[in-house]
Structures are given as structure tokens and as C-alpha cells.
Amino acid sequence: MSITVKNLTKTYGEQRAVDNISFTVNRGEIVGFLGPNGAGKSTTMKMITGYLAPDGGDITVSDVDVTRDPHSAKQKIGYLPESNALYYDMYVKEYLDFIADVHRISNKQAAIDGVIEQVGLTKEKAKKVGQLSKGYKQRVGLAAALLHNPEVLILDEPTSGLDPNQIIEIRNVIKEQGKDKLVLFSSHILQEVEAICDRVIIINKGRIVADDKLANLQQRSTTNLVRVQFKEALEAEWLRRLAGVKKVNKVDANTWTLETDEPEAVRKALLQLSVEQNLNIVSLQSENQSLEEIFRQLTTA
């Protein structure tokens, strides 16, 4: 059970949307697939699922060549596209019954009831899809992707339109699915990726710029963070003048993060500043960079 992408390429006119990328995802992995708008994420996902033909390269899903045998590959994939096109005039259970027939599910009523409970649609199952909020429409799309118990889940912005409580519920669904499936999903909510994934693939301008466990990306980063909280408010310029500080970021009126290559030297300089200016330091610590900070570094160069 795996996804293997090798030298994958897709071009639109003169623009190379996906530029010779390669990666592998295995069973039991939940991998965040990240990148700015237009980086090639959705195009790559559509090629993996067989909805879009590549211009070059190879894709296999559970040892099935997607280009040569797209029907067999699609049977192994559950796909929630970013657009999440649904039939609004169908009732929720009616729509899932239709999807079950497409997949030729034998015990379809049990499968439908199970997936409705799994994604939290029980209270809405008697409504038409068009009557649902955006968040519940998203759940219907996720239910359709899970209905045939696929080996591989491809989820493009699965938490789009959900409120914080719903996001946590869907996060738990994804985590549970990741125990015996492989999950590749994209999201603009990087905190969600940090909460669910331990590996991320970052694509920028059609090329992969990072593919590693999040902890390894944080350790490899050349920039460290020092977080300091003062009892008093102070001007950012005081911190910018400290030796070794590359960038100053204000968290709130009293809290700052300082980017540096020399965290120990910056900590000492902060202690010296507090003595000289009669300031009170509430907390002072080094931190790993967040996924958001790593993402910005890799995609804004």
C-alpha cells in the first residue's frame, strides 16, 4: 500500500505547473502536502487520482499504474477534491447510496450508516445536500471519499469551511484513518498539519523544496528562535540592536520572538539589556521554528 510518484511533470501552455517531482508515501503515514496558491498541489493530487493526465513521469498507487490502469487505481483511492462537487438536490443518504452503487458496495446500507456516524452527519442525514452549511457539505464529501473503505486517501483542503469544533472532529477522523491507510492531504491551516502529520512535503513553483519529518525540518533550519516576555512594554528597536538578532517579531505587547543564528549569545544579550534598562524578564527560552515559519522561508525565496 503506497503512492509512488516519479519524475512527474505537467505543463499548461508555457507554464510548468508540476516540474519533475518525485516522492513516496507508505501505509500508516499521514503526510501534509503544502505549498502557496498555484504551487502545483491540486494539480499533483488530480494526477495521482487519475482525474488529470500527466505530461511526463510515472504514478503508482498500491502497485497499480495510474496511467495504464486508471479504473483499478481509482478503486483503491478515496478522493476529496478542493471543489467538492456535490448533487445539491439529493438527500444526504440518497447521495451516499448513489456513491455506493458507483463503487458496487455489496452491504451498502451498513457502509452508509457507518460512514455517516464516522464523519458526524447523523443529525443532518435526512436533509438535502443543498440545505447543509458549507461545513456539513464538506463532511458529505469526506463521507463519499471514505465510503468504499479505500487504501489511499487524497484530501484537498478537507477542513475548509469547518468551525473549530468541527475541525477537531475531522482531525480525529483523519488520524483514525491514518492507522491502517495512507493519507495525503493539503491544507492552508498549517496548525492542522502540525497537529495531524509528522511528515510534510512542501512544493513551490512546481518543485519540491522540502520532504521530511517536521522535527527534522525544524532541526535543519539555519535560523533559531528565542522567545522573550517582559513585564514591561518596550520598543522593538531595543531588540533589533542586540548583536546576533536577525529579525524581531512581536507576539503581543510584552512578548517577542527573535530570529538568530546565535541563540545563546542573544539570550545573554537580553539578560544584559534587562539589567541595563531595569527591565523584568518573565520568561526566556529557545524554540524550534513553527511549520508556518519554515513554510515562509521555503516559499518566499
N, C-alpha and C positions, 0 to 999 in steps of 0.2 A: 504494500500500500504506500504509494508515493506519487509526488509530482516531480518530473524532471524536465527542466527547460534548458535547451542547449542552443546557443547562438541565435536566439530569437530576434527577428527583425520585422518591423512594419513601417511602411512609408506612405505618407499622404502627400501626393504631389512632390514638392521639393523638401518637405519636412519629414525627417526620420523620427517618428513618434516613439519607436522602440528600437534601440541601437545595439544589436548583438549581445543580448543579455543571457546569462546562464545562472541557474540555481536549482537546488533540490530541496523538497520538503518531504519529511517522512512521517509515518504514523505516530500519533501521540504528540505531535508538535502543533502549537498554535502560534502562527507566525504573522506578525504585523507587516503589512506591505504599505509603505509610506512614500509620500512624495508631494510636492506642490501641485496645484492645479495645472493640468497639461503636461505632467511629467511622464505619462505613459502607463499609469497604474491600471485604469479601467480598460485600456486597450489590451494590456497584457492579460488581464483576467478574462476578457472576452475571447482571446485566442486560446487560453487554456481550456475554456469550456466548450470550444468549438463553434462559438457564435460568430467568430471573425477569423478569416483565413490569414495565416502569416505569409509574409513575402519571402521569408527565409528562416531556417532553423528547424529544430525538432521539439515536439512536446509529447511526453508520455504520461498517462495517468494510470497508475496501478498496472504498469507494463503494457498498456494499450496505447498505440499511436493515435493521437487525436486527429491528425490529418487523414490518415488512411482508413480509420475505423471510427468516425465521429459518433455513430449511434451507440456502439459499445462503451465508448468513453463517457458519453453523457449519462448512461445508466449508473455509472459509478460516482457521479458528481451531483451535489446539491448546490444550486446557484441562486444567490440573491443579488440581482443587479442593482446598481445605484438608482436607476429609474423606477424599479419595482412596478412594472406594468401589471395591472390587475383588471379583472372584469367587474366593474362597479355595480352592474345590475344583478349580479349573482349574490345569493346569500353566502355567508362565510362557509357553512358546511357544504353547500352546493358547489362552491368553487373548489374546495378541497376534494370533494367527490370527483369532480372533473379531472383534477390533477392526478388523483389516484388511478383513474381509468387510463390516463396517458401513460402512467408507469406500469399499468397492468398489475396492480397490487391485489393479491388474492383476498386477504382478510382486511378489506379496506375500511370497514366501519370501525374496527378496533384501532387501526392505524390512525384514522382521522380523530377519533376521540382522544387517543394518546397524545397526538401532537398538539391538539387544541389545549389540553391541560398543560403540556410542557411549556408552551410559549405564553401562557396566561391569557387565552382567548375565551375562556369558559363563559364569562358574563356577556360576551359580545357575539357568540356563535350563531344566534338566531337573527342577527341583523344583516342587512345588505352591506356589501363591502363599501359601497359609496357613502353609507351613513356613518362610517367609522372615522375617528380622528386620524391624523397622519401617523401618530404613534402606533395605533392599532392596525392601520393598513400595513405598516412595516412588520408587525407581528404576523399578519396573514402571509406576507411574502416569505418570512422566515419559516413559517409552518409548511408552506409549499416546498421549500428547499429541503426540509427535513423529512418530509412525509414518506419517501421511499427508502429511508434509512441508508443514505449514501455513505460510501467510504471516505469521500473527499467533500469538504465544504468550502465553497468560494463565496465570500461575503463582502460585498462592496458597500461600505458605509452602513453596516447593519443597525447602528443605534441612531441613525438620522431621524430627527423628529420626535425622539423619545424624551420624556421628562426624567429628572434624576432618579426617581424610584424605578421607573421602567428600565432605565439604562442598567441599573444594578441587577434587575431580574434577567435581562437578556445577557448580561455579562456572565451570570451564573449558568445560563443555558449553554453558552459558548464554551465555558470551562468544562462543563459536563460532557459535551460532545467531543472535546479535545482529548478525553481519556482514551478513546478507542478509535478515533478518526484522526485525520489531519485537517487542520483548518488554516486557510489563508484568507486574511481579511484586511481591508483597508479602512482607515478612519482618519478624520481630521481632528478627532478628540484624542490628543496624544496621551492624556492621563488614562484613558481607557486602554490604550495599547500597553502602557506601563503596568496596569492592573491585571491584564489578561496574559500578556506574552512574556516570554523570556528571550525571544529572538525577534529581531526586526530586519527587514530588507528595505533599504531606502533607495529610491530611484529619483534621478534628477536629469531632466533634459534627455530622457530616453535611455540613460545609462545607470547601472547600479553603482552607487557611491559608498554603500555600506551593506554588509551582510554578516551579522554576528549576534551573539547573545548581548543583551542590553548591558549586562555587567561588564563584559569585555570592551564594549564601545566606551563606556564611562572610564574604564581604566586606561584605555589607549589615548584618550583625549589629552591633548597637549596643554589644555587650559584647565586649571583647578579653580574651585570657588571657595571663598572664605565668607561666611555669613556672620555679621556682627549686629547686635542690637544694643543701642544705647538707651539710657534712661532719659536723656535729653535729645531734643531735635537739633540737628546740625546741618550745615550746608554741604552739598556733595563735593564742592571744591576742596574741602579739607581732606577728603578721602582720595580724590584724584591726585593730589600732590604727593601721596605716600609712594616711596620707592617700591617698584615691583608691581604696582597696580596697573592693569591694562584697561579695565573698564569698570565703571561703577553703575550698579543697578539699584534703584530704590524700590524696596518691597512695601514699606509703609513709612509713616513719619519718623520712626525711630529705628527701622531695620533696613540693612543694606546687604547686597551680595557684591563681592569684589572678585573680578576675574584676574587671575595671576598665574604665572609660571613658578612663582616662589611663595607658596602658601605659608611656610614657616617664617620667612622674612616679613611678610605682610602682617601676620599675627603679632610679631614683635613690634612692628611699627605702630599698630593700632594700640597696643598697650602703652607705648611711649607717648602717643598722641593723647591718650586719656589722662596720663599724668600731667603732661604739659598744659592741657586745656581744662583740667579739673572736670573731666567727664566720667560718668559712671557706665561701665560696660555691664549689661545684663547677661548677655551670652556671646560667646565667640567660638566658632567651630568651622572646620573644613568640611566641604560637602562634595559628593560626586555631582557631575552635571546632570540635569534632568534630560529626558528624551527631547523635550522641546528645544533646549539649548543646543544639544547635539544636532538635531534636525536643522536648526537655523544655520549652524556653522557649515553643514554639508551641502545645503541647498541655496545658499545666498552667495557663494563664492563666484 
